[in-house]
Amino acid sequence: MCGEIRTEDKRTHAYLRSKFIHFLSRQKKTDFVIEIDRHFASFPNQFLPCLSFKQGKFQILPEDNSQISIGTIDLKGKRAKISDFEDKSRLSHSILLCFALFLENAGRIILHASAAFKNGSGCLFPGPANAGKSTILRQLKDFSPLAEEWVAVKKEKNEFFMWSIPYQNTPNRKKKVQKIFFLKKGKIVTSKRLKPHDAAKRLLANCLFSTMHTETVRGVLERTAELAEKAPCFELEFPLNVWLDEELENSEFPEEKWKLRGRTNLPKGLDISGLHESLILTWECNLHCHHCRPYLPQDGTLSFDAVKRHLNTLVRKGSLFLHFTGGEPLVHKDFWKIASSAGQRNFALILHTNGTLITPDVGEKLKNLNFTQVVLTVLGGKAQAHDSITGVKGSFKKTISALKILKEKNMDVVLATTKLNENQDEIPGIKKLAKNHGAAFKIIPYQIPDKGEFEEFSRCYLKNFQES
């Protein structure tokens, strides 16, 4: 894709030219246009931009102020208009958000990954922070680095190709995706072939989703499943300071050809976003968060038999990723039976929990059941702030204990928070907490419900669930 960026400010032009030096094009036909406003926006604190979809367009908003728009993106019109900043690093965030959205809308994938190539093809190394993405590039003698942090992937005809993306100081090269390796630091060099559905859930965990809007997420989910089926995928365990070229080139292929097509070839006309399903197991919770608990229904726990029937429906529908949430899903008396039943049907499982019930034994069970990701709710960077919101003293300590347990078991963890008036100043602390433990971080939008809103949602949810 080719994008045109327009600016009237000379300093902004010079900055962008230096950043995009490897990506400048003489192509006259462009796929989208980004116009930078000549008026400078100013904010007192650091921020990361986020997206909101309103009236057919995406609004770029500062994460700490939903009332101020710093840009708009019109996907149908293939145009974006964003504010300029004195601090150009802030401008970079907005431009990359535009890039990501236009790419996703065209069915491309942006992966949190490094990449290396040899001749016309190469290897992808997806993974979260501290997985070894940059380390492995230094342990390849005959491969050249393509990217260290982010890689764009596109399907052409029946092949997948990868590129670096701007701001990484690497040339804009096009290379075929030959193999994919998920990294694991260890004492010996060994690799094992992954089934496509296992590889697909790992890829999804490392996909950049600038928005969960249905129209843009559809192509990403479809391409992720196709990539996992097309490219051989491996888990690579490796120690430091060992050349890995031979292992990458000679990874063995088992005779069995695992196919993801049976689970992802959905009936014609069916919305591909059905690949990802969320299941509210129960509204019950062992915490008393004041922004949530007063509005939760008094009942609404799904029975094991009802869930089991629903799982069969989701298999027929073609769903692949299953997200358990609540309430607190771990308080459900049949949680392990439900999780085991879902695992037997080859769902990629995700758990959203407050973490207070996760012990070493629970962590081991989650790992053995192949949960691809665990999302922990953290409402403060320190115990006092977190516990004051949850209403349970010691809840912060238990959640952080869960974080450590899960990371010790090499599980993918996300720290998720809800921004409230009481924890505005806690966000940097939560981000630091996530970074220090090698976890991802995200903010879950929250809106105070009207009276009866949760009850009405619960009623409709149970009705639709029973019908399915």
TORVO-703346 format. One record per residue (C-alpha): residue in three letters; x, y, z. Coordinates in steps of 0.1 Angstrom, whole numbers, padded with zeros to 4 digits, always signed. Each point is the difference from the previous one (the first is absolute). Layout:
<atoms>
ALAXYZ ...
</atoms>
This chain:
<atoms>
MET+0000+0000+0000 CYS+0011+0035-0007 GLY-0011+0029+0022 GLU+0004+0038-0005 ILE+0008+0022+0030 ARG-0007+0038-0004 THR+0014+0027+0023 GLU+0006+0037-0003 ASP+0025+0002+0029 LYS+0036-0003-0012 ARG+0013-0014+0033 THR-0027-0027-0001 HIS+0009-0008-0036 ALA+0037-0004+0008 TYR-0008-0022+0030 LEU-0023-0023-0020 ARG+0025-0002-0029 SER+0028-0011+0023 LYS-0023-0026+0016 PHE-0013-0013-0033 ILE+0032+0001-0019 HIS-0001-0037-0008 PHE-0037+0002-0009 LEU-0001+0029-0025 SER-0017-0008-0032 ARG-0003+0016-0035 GLN-0033-0017-0005 LYS-0027+0025-0011 LYS-0031-0021+0008 THR-0006-0001+0037 ASP-0023-0023+0021 PHE-0006+0026+0027 VAL+0008+0036+0010 ILE+0010+0013+0035 GLU-0003+0037+0004 ILE+0018+0016+0029 ASP-0017+0032+0014 ARG+0022+0030+0001 HIS-0012+0009+0035 PHE+0019-0016+0028 ALA-0018-0020+0027 SER+0012+0003+0036 PHE-0004-0024+0029 PRO+0016+0003+0034 ASN+0007-0037+0005 GLN+0012-0028-0021 PHE-0027-0020-0017 LEU-0007-0028-0024 PRO-0027+0005-0026 CYS-0030-0023-0002 LEU-0028-0004-0025 SER-0038+0005+0003 PHE-0025-0007-0027 LYS-0027+0026-0005 GLN-0023+0008-0029 GLY+0019-0021-0025 LYS+0034+0014+0008 PHE+0027-0007+0025 GLN+0010+0027+0025 ILE+0036+0000+0014 LEU-0003+0010+0037 PRO+0026+0005+0028 GLU-0006-0030+0023 ASP-0005+0024+0030 ASN-0025+0023-0017 SER-0029-0014-0021 GLN-0013+0035-0007 ILE+0029+0012-0021 SER+0005-0013-0035 ILE+0036+0001-0014 GLY-0009-0015-0033 THR-0026-0018-0022 ILE+0004-0030-0023 ASP-0025-0006-0028 LEU+0006-0036-0013 LYS-0025+0003-0028 GLY+0014+0033-0012 LYS+0036-0013+0006 ARG+0009+0032+0017 ALA+0012+0010+0035 LYS+0005+0034+0016 ILE+0021+0002+0032 SER+0014+0027+0023 ASP+0037+0010-0001 PHE+0021+0002+0032 GLU+0031+0018+0011 ASP+0011-0033+0014 LYS+0003-0021-0032 SER+0000-0033+0018 ARG-0036+0006+0008 LEU-0007+0007-0036 SER+0016-0034-0008 HIS-0026-0018+0021 SER-0029+0015-0019 ILE+0016-0007-0034 LEU+0007-0037+0009 LEU-0036-0003+0012 CYS-0012+0012-0034 PHE+0024-0024-0017 ALA-0012-0030+0021 LEU-0036+0007-0007 PHE+0004+0004-0037 LEU+0021-0032-0002 GLU-0024-0020+0021 ASN-0030+0012-0020 ALA+0018-0014-0031 GLY+0004-0034+0016 ARG+0037+0004+0009 ILE+0014-0012+0033 ILE+0023+0020+0023 LEU+0019-0024+0024 HIS+0020+0008+0031 ALA+0030-0019-0014 SER+0035+0001-0013 ALA+0011-0014-0033 ALA+0031-0011-0019 PHE+0005-0011-0036 LYS+0024-0018-0022 ASN-0002+0007-0038 GLY-0037+0004-0009 SER-0017-0016+0031 GLY+0003+0000+0038 CYS-0013-0008+0034 LEU-0024+0018+0023 PHE+0005+0000+0038 PRO-0032+0012+0017 GLY-0001+0005+0038 PRO-0007+0024+0029 ALA+0026+0022+0017 ASN+0031-0019+0012 ALA-0008-0030-0021 GLY+0034+0002-0018 LYS-0011+0017-0033 SER+0030+0023-0001 THR+0024-0025+0016 ILE-0006-0027-0027 LEU+0010+0025-0028 ARG+0035+0003+0016 GLN+0003-0038+0000 LEU-0005-0004-0038 LYS+0032+0000-0020 ASP-0012-0004-0036 PHE-0034+0017+0003 SER-0006+0038-0003 PRO-0023+0018+0024 LEU-0033+0013-0016 ALA-0017+0014+0032 GLU+0005+0000+0037 GLU-0034+0009+0014 TRP-0029+0002-0025 VAL-0006-0019-0033 ALA-0027+0005-0025 VAL-0013-0031-0018 LYS-0020-0002-0033 LYS-0014-0028-0020 GLU+0007+0001-0038 LYS-0016-0028-0020 ASN+0007-0030+0021 GLU+0032+0012+0018 PHE+0007+0022+0030 PHE+0025+0028-0001 MET+0014+0022+0028 TRP+0013+0035+0003 SER+0015+0022+0027 ILE-0021+0030+0009 PRO+0011+0037+0004 TYR+0020+0013+0030 GLN+0022-0031+0004 ASN+0030+0014-0020 THR+0000-0031-0023 PRO-0004+0000-0038 ASN-0034-0006-0015 ARG+0005-0036-0014 LYS-0025-0026-0011 LYS+0008-0036+0010 LYS-0020-0032-0002 VAL-0010-0015+0034 GLN+0016-0034+0000 LYS-0003-0011+0036 ILE-0013+0014+0033 PHE+0017-0006+0034 PHE-0014+0007+0034 LEU+0029+0005+0023 LYS+0008-0015+0034 LYS+0032+0005+0018 GLY+0016-0033+0013 LYS+0032-0019+0005 ILE+0001-0020-0033 VAL-0010+0007-0036 THR-0031-0018-0010 SER-0031+0006-0021 LYS-0034-0017-0003 ARG-0026+0003-0027 LEU-0033+0016+0011 LYS-0035-0009-0012 PRO-0015+0029-0020 HIS-0028+0007+0025 ASP+0026+0002+0028 ALA+0022+0023-0021 ALA-0031+0022-0010 LYS-0008+0008+0036 ARG+0036+0009+0007 LEU+0000+0023-0030 LEU-0032+0016+0010 ALA+0014+0008+0034 ASN+0028+0020-0017 CYS-0022+0018-0026 LEU-0004+0037+0002 PHE-0037+0009+0001 SER-0003+0038-0002 THR-0038-0005+0004 MET-0024-0029+0006 HIS-0025+0015-0026 THR-0015-0029-0019 GLU+0007+0013-0034 THR+0038+0003+0007 VAL+0005-0031+0021 ARG-0016-0024-0025 GLY+0029-0001-0024 VAL+0026-0002+0028 LEU-0016-0031+0015 GLU-0003-0017-0034 ARG+0036+0007-0010 THR+0013-0011+0033 ALA-0016-0034-0004 GLU+0012-0003-0036 LEU+0036+0009+0010 ALA+0001-0026+0027 GLU-0011-0026-0025 LYS+0023+0011-0028 ALA+0033+0006+0018 PRO+0016-0028+0020 CYS-0001+0011+0037 PHE+0024-0011+0028 GLU+0008+0006+0036 LEU+0037+0007+0002 GLU+0018-0004+0033 PHE+0035+0014+0000 PRO+0028+0011+0023 LEU+0020+0033-0003 ASN+0032+0004-0020 VAL-0007-0030-0024 TRP-0003+0003-0038 LEU-0035-0010-0011 ASP+0002+0001-0038 GLU+0002-0038-0004 GLU-0031-0006+0023 LEU-0021+0025-0020 GLU+0009-0015-0033 ASN-0003-0037+0011 SER-0030+0000+0022 GLU-0017-0033-0006 PHE-0034-0003-0015 PRO-0022-0029+0012 GLU-0018-0021-0026 GLU-0034+0009+0014 LYS-0014+0031-0017 TRP-0021+0018+0026 LYS-0028+0020-0015 LEU-0017+0030+0016 ARG-0025+0002-0029 GLY-0025-0023+0016 ARG-0005+0025+0029 THR+0004+0033-0019 ASN-0017-0006-0034 LEU-0033+0016+0010 PRO-0032-0003-0020 LYS-0002+0027-0028 GLY-0015+0032+0013 LEU+0008-0007+0037 ASP+0017+0028+0019 ILE+0036-0010+0005 SER+0000+0020+0033 GLY-0018-0031+0014 LEU+0035-0016+0003 HIS+0002+0018+0033 GLU-0027-0006+0027 SER-0003+0013+0035 LEU-0019-0021+0026 ILE-0012+0015+0033 LEU+0000-0030+0023 THR-0014+0018+0030 TRP-0008+0034+0014 GLU+0013-0011+0034 CYS+0032+0016+0013 ASN+0021-0003+0031 LEU+0009+0038-0001 HIS-0022+0030+0006 CYS+0012+0026-0025 HIS-0022+0031+0005 HIS-0001+0008-0037 CYS-0013-0035-0009 ARG-0014-0021+0028 PRO-0031+0021+0009 TYR-0012-0003-0036 LEU+0005-0037-0005 PRO-0030-0023+0000 GLN-0006-0021+0031 ASP-0001-0032-0020 GLY+0010-0012-0034 THR+0024-0030+0001 LEU+0000-0023-0030 SER-0002-0038+0007 PHE+0026-0024-0013 ASP-0025-0018-0022 ALA-0011+0033-0016 VAL+0035+0011-0006 LYS+0009-0034-0015 ARG-0029+0002-0025 HIS+0011+0036-0008 LEU+0036-0012-0007 ASN-0013-0025-0026 THR-0019+0029-0016 LEU+0032+0021-0002 VAL+0019-0029-0015 ARG-0026-0003-0028 LYS+0001+0037-0004 GLY+0038-0001-0005 SER+0011+0019+0030 LEU+0036-0003+0010 PHE+0008+0024+0029 LEU-0021-0003+0032 HIS+0003+0027+0026 PHE-0013-0009+0036 THR-0011+0030+0019 GLY-0025+0011+0027 GLY-0004+0010+0029 GLU+0029-0021+0011 PRO+0000-0032-0021 LEU+0021-0019+0025 VAL-0027+0001+0026 HIS-0022-0022-0023 LYS-0002-0034+0017 ASP+0004-0018-0034 PHE+0027+0023-0014 TRP+0026-0028-0005 LYS-0026-0024-0016 ILE-0009+0028-0024 ALA+0036+0009-0008 SER+0009-0036-0005 SER-0031-0005-0023 ALA+0010+0030-0020 GLY+0036-0011-0002 GLN-0011-0034-0014 ARG-0017+0018-0028 ASN+0032+0018-0009 PHE-0011+0035+0009 ALA+0028+0026+0006 LEU-0009+0010+0036 ILE+0003+0035+0016 LEU-0008+0007+0036 HIS-0009+0034+0015 THR+0003-0001+0037 ASN+0008+0021+0031 GLY+0027-0025+0008 THR-0007-0003+0037 LEU-0009-0037-0003 ILE+0031-0010-0020 THR+0024-0022+0020 PRO+0030-0019-0014 ASP-0023-0030-0005 VAL-0026+0021-0018 GLY+0028+0015-0022 GLU+0012-0035-0009 LYS-0036-0011-0009 LEU-0004+0030-0023 LYS+0033-0007-0017 ASN-0009-0037-0005 LEU-0033+0010-0015 ASN+0018+0021-0026 PHE-0014+0034+0010 THR+0016+0023-0026 GLN-0004+0031+0021 VAL-0010+0011+0035 VAL-0013+0035+0005 LEU+0004+0014+0036 THR-0021+0030+0012 VAL+0023+0025+0018 LEU-0016+0032+0012 GLY+0030+0016+0017 GLY+0038+0001-0002 LYS+0001-0005+0038 ALA-0020-0020+0025 GLN-0017+0029+0017 ALA-0016+0013-0033 HIS-0009-0034-0013 ASP-0015-0013+0032 SER-0020+0032+0006 ILE-0018-0006-0033 THR-0005-0038+0003 GLY-0012+0004+0036 VAL+0021-0030+0011 LYS+0032+0005+0020 GLY+0029-0021-0013 SER-0015-0005-0035 PHE+0029+0019-0017 LYS+0025-0023+0016 LYS-0019-0031-0012 THR-0003+0014-0036 ILE+0038+0008-0001 SER+0007-0035+0013 ALA-0021-0014-0028 LEU+0020+0021-0025 LYS+0033-0014+0013 ILE-0014-0036+0000 LEU-0012+0002-0036 LYS+0032+0016-0013 GLU+0021-0026+0017 LYS-0020-0025-0021 ASN+0008+0020-0031 MET-0036+0008-0006 ASP-0011+0031-0020 VAL-0015+0025+0025 VAL-0018+0034-0006 LEU-0005+0025+0028 ALA-0034+0017-0007 THR-0013+0030+0018 THR-0031+0022+0000 LYS+0006+0037+0002 LEU-0020+0016+0028 ASN+0002+0033+0018 GLU+0017-0017+0029 ASN+0028-0016-0019 GLN+0010+0026-0027 ASP+0034+0004+0016 GLU+0005-0037+0003 ILE+0002-0008-0037 PRO+0038+0007-0004 GLY+0006-0023+0030 ILE-0021-0028-0015 LYS+0018+0004-0033 LYS+0034-0003+0018 LEU-0013-0030+0019 ALA-0008-0017-0033 LYS+0033+0009-0016 ASN+0020-0012+0030 HIS-0017-0034-0001 GLY+0001-0005-0038 ALA-0038+0004-0003 ALA-0020+0020-0025 PHE-0023+0029+0011 LYS-0033+0012-0012 ILE-0028+0024+0011 ILE-0036-0013-0001 PRO-0025+0027-0007 TYR-0026+0005+0027 GLN-0033+0018+0001 ILE-0021+0003+0031 PRO-0032-0020-0008 ASP-0035+0014+0002 LYS-0023-0016+0026 GLY-0009-0035-0011 GLU+0025-0001-0029 PHE+0019-0030+0013 GLU-0032-0018+0008 GLU-0013+0006-0035 PHE+0033-0011-0015 SER-0001-0031+0021 ARG-0035-0008-0010 CYS+0007+0004-0037 TYR+0033-0019+0003 LEU-0016-0030+0017 LYS-0029+0001-0025 ASN+0024-0001-0030 PHE+0021-0026+0017 GLN-0030-0023+0005 GLU-0011+0005-0036 SER+0034-0010-0014 
</atoms>
